[in-house]
Every structure is written in structure tokens, then in C-alpha cells.
């Protein structure tokens, strides 16, 4: 079940098609069951979809999550080298499925420049869900990307909580 109306989804699809056509790129899709881009804004002056650099997340206290939870407290870390700084977290993309809730937590893109790779800070964030967790797994969307499966944030898999 998605949280956006069919009209809003149509706008997102149109924006994505225009962006792809203008980019001239034909990158192969490396995602495996990744959620669709449902993040959007209402203002005509801002982009419909805002994506950034990849972030990985973990629950700060998994013991606080129950099947009735509608609020999650997570810590997001920028995946790429960024001289120790994760930066601003973008509005998370959340996909509600029958057996899992997939959460994508992108971070603001970095300005160009050389970055060191000592590890980045974890930035806390509270997420309000539109549905209770129920008997669904909580999954980090970053770990569903085929290229991320072998990275450190996904070493234990992308499932961050199981009922």
C-alpha cells in the first residue's frame, strides 16, 4: 500500500521520465525489490522527487519497537566517504508492504571535493509511520541494492527489526 494518490504518483513518474530523458544515461538497474520513489513535495517551485546520496539506518533502540508502533527512532549514516559528516537527512521514503516496511533514508548530496574515509557520524531521526508496524519486518532499502549487499552497513542484512 502506498501513501500517495494516483495523481501524485503520475507526477512522480512524469518527472522521473523527463529526468531520464534529459540525462542521456542508460544505467543498468541494480536494485533488487527496492521501493518505488514516493517522496514528493506539494510546491510547484520545488522538485517532485528529492533524492540524495545513500544513507544506511539502524534503530537506536530496537526493543522499543512493537507491533503497535507508529513511531521509529533511527540513526542514519552517510554511506560514502564524507570526512566524518553524514549531513542533513532527506525526508525518508517509506514503502508499506504486506510482510515488510522498507525505509530509504537518503542524505543531502555533498559538495564536490576530496573527502576522507574515517567513517561518518550517525544522525538521529524520528519517523512517523502512517500504519502500525504490525507483524512486518523493518528493512533498510539501501541494503536491497545489489551493489550494497556486501558493504559494511549491510553485513548483517538489511532487516533492522523482525516481529
C-alpha positions as CSV (number, residue, x, y, z in Angstrom):
1,X,0.0,0.0,0.0
2,X,1.4,3.4,-1.0
3,X,0.8,6.6,0.8
4,X,0.3,8.9,-2.2
5,X,-2.6,9.4,-4.5
6,X,-2.6,8.1,-8.1
7,X,-2.4,11.7,-9.4
8,X,0.7,12.4,-7.3
9,X,2.3,9.1,-8.4
10,X,1.6,10.1,-12.0
11,X,3.5,13.4,-11.4
12,X,6.4,11.4,-10.0
13,X,6.5,9.1,-13.0
14,X,6.4,12.0,-15.4
15,X,9.2,13.8,-13.5
16,X,11.4,10.7,-13.5
17,X,10.8,10.1,-17.2
18,X,11.8,13.7,-18.1
19,X,14.9,13.5,-15.8
20,X,15.9,10.2,-17.5
21,X,15.4,11.6,-21.0
22,X,17.4,14.8,-20.2
23,X,20.2,12.9,-18.6
24,X,21.0,10.8,-21.7
25,X,22.1,8.0,-19.4
26,X,21.1,4.4,-19.6
27,X,22.3,2.9,-16.4
28,X,21.5,-0.7,-15.6
29,X,19.0,-1.2,-12.8
30,X,21.0,-2.8,-10.0
31,X,18.2,-2.7,-7.4
32,X,16.5,-5.8,-6.0
33,X,13.0,-5.2,-4.8
34,X,13.7,-1.6,-3.9
35,X,10.8,0.6,-3.1
36,X,9.4,3.0,-5.7
37,X,10.1,6.7,-5.4
38,X,7.2,8.0,-3.5
39,X,8.9,11.0,-1.9
40,X,7.3,14.3,-3.2
41,X,6.6,17.9,-2.4
42,X,3.5,19.9,-2.9
43,X,5.0,23.2,-4.1
44,X,5.3,23.7,-7.9
45,X,8.5,25.7,-7.3
46,X,10.3,22.6,-5.8
47,X,11.1,19.2,-7.4
48,X,8.5,16.5,-7.1
49,X,11.2,13.9,-6.0
50,X,14.2,14.7,-3.9
51,X,16.9,12.0,-3.8
52,X,20.3,12.4,-2.4
53,X,23.3,10.3,-1.5
54,X,22.8,6.9,0.1
55,X,22.3,6.6,3.8
56,X,22.1,3.4,5.9
57,X,20.0,3.4,9.0
58,X,19.6,1.4,12.2
59,X,17.1,1.5,15.0
60,X,18.5,3.3,18.0
61,X,16.7,1.0,20.4
62,X,15.1,-2.0,18.7
63,X,13.5,-3.1,22.0
64,X,11.2,0.0,21.8
65,X,9.5,-1.3,18.6
66,X,6.3,-3.3,19.0
67,X,3.6,-4.4,16.5
68,X,1.6,-1.3,17.6
69,X,4.5,1.2,16.9
70,X,3.8,4.1,14.6
71,X,7.0,6.0,15.5
72,X,10.5,4.8,14.9
73,X,13.7,6.4,16.2
74,X,16.6,5.6,13.8
75,X,20.2,6.7,13.3
76,X,21.2,7.4,9.7
77,X,24.8,7.3,8.5
78,X,26.0,8.5,5.1
79,X,27.4,5.5,3.2
80,X,30.0,7.3,1.1
81,X,33.2,9.0,2.4
82,X,32.4,12.4,3.7
83,X,35.2,13.4,6.1
84,X,33.2,12.1,9.1
85,X,30.0,14.1,8.4
86,X,26.7,12.5,7.5
87,X,24.9,15.8,6.9
88,X,21.2,16.6,6.5
89,X,18.9,13.6,6.2
90,X,16.2,14.0,3.5
91,X,12.6,13.1,4.0
92,X,12.6,9.3,4.1
93,X,10.9,7.2,1.5
94,X,8.6,4.5,3.1
95,X,7.1,1.6,1.3
96,X,4.4,-0.4,3.2
97,X,4.2,-4.0,2.0
98,X,2.2,-6.9,3.4
99,X,5.3,-8.5,5.1
100,X,7.7,-5.7,5.5
101,X,8.1,-1.9,5.7
102,X,11.0,-0.7,3.6
103,X,12.6,2.6,4.6
104,X,15.0,4.6,2.4
105,X,17.0,7.3,4.2
106,X,19.0,9.4,1.7
107,X,21.2,12.2,2.8
108,X,21.8,15.6,1.2
109,X,24.3,15.4,-1.7
110,X,27.9,16.5,-0.9
111,X,29.5,19.5,-2.5
112,X,32.3,18.4,-4.9
113,X,35.7,17.9,-3.3
114,X,38.0,15.4,-1.7
115,X,36.7,13.6,1.3
116,X,38.4,11.3,3.8
117,X,37.0,8.0,4.8
118,X,37.3,7.6,8.6
119,X,33.6,6.8,9.0
120,X,30.7,9.2,9.3
121,X,28.6,10.2,12.3
122,X,25.2,8.7,13.0
123,X,22.4,11.3,12.9
124,X,19.2,10.5,14.9
125,X,15.8,10.9,13.2
126,X,12.3,10.2,14.3
127,X,10.0,8.7,11.6
128,X,6.2,8.8,12.0
129,X,4.5,5.9,10.1
130,X,1.0,6.1,8.7
131,X,0.4,2.5,9.7
132,X,1.5,0.4,12.7
133,X,4.4,-1.9,12.2
134,X,2.3,-4.9,12.8
135,X,3.9,-8.3,12.1
136,X,6.2,-6.8,9.4
137,X,9.9,-6.6,9.2
138,X,11.6,-3.2,9.1
139,X,14.1,-3.2,6.2
140,X,16.8,-0.7,5.1
141,X,16.2,0.0,1.4
142,X,19.9,0.7,0.9
143,X,20.7,-3.0,1.6
144,X,18.3,-4.1,-1.2
145,X,20.5,-2.6,-3.8
146,X,22.6,-5.4,-5.4
147,X,25.8,-3.3,-5.1
148,X,25.3,-2.6,-1.4
149,X,24.7,-6.2,-0.2
150,X,28.5,-6.7,0.5
151,X,29.0,-3.3,2.2
152,X,29.6,-2.9,5.9
153,X,26.2,-1.4,6.7
154,X,24.6,-4.5,5.2
155,X,26.9,-7.1,6.6
156,X,24.1,-8.4,8.8
157,X,21.5,-8.0,6.1
158,X,19.0,-5.2,5.6
159,X,16.4,-6.4,8.1
160,X,16.6,-3.9,11.1
161,X,13.8,-5.4,13.1
162,X,11.7,-8.6,13.0
163,X,8.4,-9.3,14.8
